[in-house]
Amino acid sequence: MLLRHTSKEVKEREGLTINPAKTCQPIGAMYAALGIHGCLPHSHGSQGCCSYHRSTLTRHYKEPVMAATSSFTEGASVFGGQANLLAAIETIFSVYDPDIIAVHSTCLSETIGDDLQQITRKAKDDGKVPEGKHLIFASTPSFVGSHITGYANMVTGIATQFAVSSGVKKRQFNIIAGWMEPSDMREIKRLTKELGVKIVLFPDTSDVLDAPQTGKHEFYPKGGTTVAELVSAGDSLSSLALGSISAEPAAIALEKSCKVPFETLDMPIGLSATDRFIMTLSQLAGVKVPDEITAERGRLVDVMADMEQYLYGKRVALFGDPDQLLPLTEFLLDLNMKPVHIVSGTPGQRFEKQMRLLLDARSPETNFRNGLQADMFLLHQWMKNEPVDLLIGNTYGKYMARDEDVPFIRFGFPILDRIGHSYFPNVGYSGGLRLLEKLLNALMDRQDRDALEEKFELVM
């Protein structure tokens, strides 16, 4: 259904969200769990919940996403799902043989009041978890937060339920990945390898949700952070949390449990955020930035300088997830573009404060809102009142782009109608160059489309 009847008049709403710019917690928890090697996510709720979460991730990554469910029926929905979960744990280990089961809750099990900590402890006490296997959990109620909150909760659960401090520090650093693509996680590993820094990256969905076709189905692909790596995270010298919303909670928990100090950085999207990431890691590890990384930066800066004439002053609307919107907005400002409207459905005063700080310094006139009523309906109304040259966001933005006849760049989660996001990174200098190419192509294609016959140039 197209949105051509969206009104221009903006009215404040308290109890109504229209076309939310987010999805629910369990999807994030499921995605985080897939970043652990040999892990089978388990949805403690109804079959429908698990089916929706799996299908959304499968459509985004174009890969089969495996997950189990407690399969609540009427009885479990009234009296609780402990019996279902205990039976499921026993069946999963005997039939599917994962190294780890990562249980996350849903709105149904949370509303009933199921205590995952108590149930998982009982499963271990009753001998339902075989020796050498692991059972972890995270509370992820769908009725609060967003998929980013659920991701953060599961990553925190991974950190606290695996990492152990032996008292002897290892010459390694933890990098706690915020919600990013498998391609981004692979790029983080490549950059740290170029720097000569040993890291434990978790979670790590590279070679899990972008695994190669080998002609043989692997229920548990070779990728993902191993249990041994997760245990050793408690002995790392320090942690870098890439994202204050999706990664920092795990870093805080790791500092409390294992005394591993941490720093929080923006995801390295664009020039400035990547500079901070590279320099922070270089200083922490006491290593020099290699010439290859410096050359990558130089190529990005070269294109930014060469192409400024096509980007300067272009008005942009964007929506998505907090930890991606912050560095992306900064990158647009570095390109001398104008972020006019910004929306995120993920609530949180921390993100609001960070974004306000960035905008007040460089673009105080920008419309910005996050939380329950920060939805795509509001963004569409803003666009009608103050038109833009470009829209950036996930697949659901295509309806607004069509209605307002605006060029559209797909960025974030979910992207259901294109490929490439899981294979080509957005982070690092190479990722910045790819983003810059997409921005230029979208604007130049529109310039070609709208050009008068006598202005239709071969060379632009």
C-alpha positions, 0 to 999 in steps of 0.5 A: 500500500502506498503512502500518498495519503500521508498528511503534511500536518504533524500532530503529536501522538502519545499512544500510537506508532505508525510504521515503526522504524524498528522491529522487536528484541528477539530478532536481535538476540537471534542474530547475536547468537548466530555469531557464536560458533556452533550455537543454535538460538532458541526462542522461548515462546510460540512457533509464530514468533520464531518463524517471523524472526527466522524468516526476516533474518533469512530474507535479509541475509539470503541464507537459511537461519536455523533456530529452535522454539519452545512451541508454546500452546494454550497450556504453556501460555497460561501455566508457563513454559518451563516444561516446554523449554526443559524438553526442548533443551534435551531434544536439541542436544540429542538431535541437533548436537549444537555446542551451545543453546542460546535461549532468548525470551519473547513477549509471551514468556515474559508476560507469563513471568518465566524466569530463564535464569531459574529454568536454565539452572534447573536444566543444568542441575537435572543433567539435561546439558551434556558435558562440554556443552553450554546453555546461556540465556538473555531476557528480550521482551518484545514489548520494550526496546527494539531489535538493537536492545535485544542484540545488546542483551544477548551480547551481554549474556554471551560476555557474562556467561562465558568470559572468565578471568584467570588472573593472567592477562593475554596480549589481546584486545576484545572488540565487541561488535555492535549490530553490523553486517557479516561483511563489516565484521570481516572488515574489522578483522582485516583491519586489525590484522593489518595493524598486527593486533590480536583481537577477540571479536564477538559476536562474529557472523562472518562465515555464518550468514555469508558462508560460501556455497560448497555443495554441502549443507553445514548446519553449523558453519565454520564461522563465529566466535569460538567458546575458547575465544569467549572464555579468554575475553576475560583475560584481554588487556581491554575492550573496544565497544563499537556502539554505545547502545548495542555494544557498550552494555556487554563491555560494562558487564565484562569490566564488572565481572572480569576487570577488563577496562573498556572504551566505547567508540562509534562504529567505524562508518565514514572517515572520522569514525574510522580515524578514531577506531584506527588511532584508538586501537593503534595507541592501545596496542602500541603499534604504528598504522601501516602504510596500506591503511594510510593509503586506503584512507587517502583514496577515500579522502581523494574521492571526497575532494574530487566529488564534493561538487555533486554532494555539497548542500544535498539534503538527506533524510535518514532512518535506522539504528542508533549506532549506525545513524551517529557515524553515518550522520557525521560522514554526511556532514564531512561530505558537506551534505545536509542531514535534514530529517533523522528518525530512529525507533530505538528509544534511549536518552543516551542516543538522543544526547549523542545525536543532539551533541553532534547536530548542535555543533554542526547542523542545529536545524536538523529535525531529529527524534527517537523512541516510540513515536519516532516512526516512518509516518513522522519522517514522511510528514517531515519530508512533505513539509521540507523536501529532500534530495535523498533518502537513506534507510532500510527496505521499508523506505522504498514506499516513501521514496516512491511517493515523494519521487526521491532517490533511495539508498538502502542501508541498515536492517532489514534489506529485503529486496537487494543483495550486497549488504552482507558481502560488501562492508560499510565500515572502514575506509573501504566501506566509506568509499563504497558508501560514497559511491552509492551516494554519488550514483544515486544523485548522478542517476537522478541528475541524468534522469531529470536533465533536459535534452540539451543538458544530458551530458556524457561526462559529468 
